[in-house]
Amino acid sequence: MIYVNRQANENVVSAFMKRVKKFNLVSRKRKTQVEPPKLSKLRKKRKALQKIAYDAKKKMLEKVSKI
């Protein structure tokens, strides 16, 4: 959250824009939106194991005609 303390002769919008430009918030936000963070080795491994477990469960359910 951004807190803005404005001067007496300054309106809220201009004070807010100065604060945003000072901390470079717009470009930092765009960067995080475009490029998702990379998964660690442990997360990749867990994701792969979850996928294997899901596929095995699905095959078993198909075998017993539940799906």
C-alpha positions in Angstrom: 0.0 0.0 0.0 1.2 3.5 -0.8 0.8 6.3 1.7 0.9 9.8 0.3 1.7 12.9 2.2 1.0 15.8 0.0 2.1 19.4 0.2 -0.4 22.2 0.7 -0.3 23.3 -2.9 -0.4 19.8 -4.4 -3.4 17.6 -5.3 -3.7 14.0 -4.4 -3.2 12.6 -7.9 0.0 14.4 -8.6 1.4 13.4 -5.2 0.4 9.8 -5.9 2.1 9.8 -9.3 5.3 11.2 -7.9 5.4 8.4 -5.4 4.7 5.7 -8.0 7.5 7.1 -10.3 9.9 7.4 -7.4 9.7 3.7 -6.4 9.3 2.5 -10.1 6.2 0.5 -9.2 4.7 0.2 -12.7 7.7 -1.4 -14.3 8.2 -3.8 -11.4 4.6 -4.9 -11.5 4.7 -5.5 -15.3 7.8 -7.6 -14.9 6.2 -9.9 -12.4 3.1 -10.2 -14.5 4.9 -11.2 -17.7 7.5 -13.6 -16.3 6.3 -16.1 -13.7 8.8 -17.2 -11.1 10.7 -20.3 -11.9 10.0 -23.5 -9.9 12.6 -24.9 -7.6 13.9 -28.5 -8.0 11.8 -29.6 -5.1 8.6 -28.0 -6.5 9.2 -29.6 -9.9 9.7 -33.0 -8.3 6.5 -32.7 -6.2 4.5 -31.6 -9.2 5.8 -34.6 -11.3 4.9 -37.0 -8.4 1.4 -35.5 -8.1 0.9 -35.9 -11.9 2.0 -39.6 -11.7 -0.3 -40.3 -8.8 -3.2 -38.6 -10.6 -2.6 -40.6 -13.8 -2.4 -43.9 -11.8 -5.6 -43.1 -10.0 -7.4 -42.3 -13.2 -6.2 -45.5 -14.8 -7.4 -47.6 -11.9 -10.8 -45.9 -12.0 -11.0 -46.6 -15.7 -10.2 -50.3 -15.1 -13.1 -50.7 -12.6 -15.4 -48.7 -14.9 -16.0 -45.8 -12.5 -15.2 -43.3 -15.2 
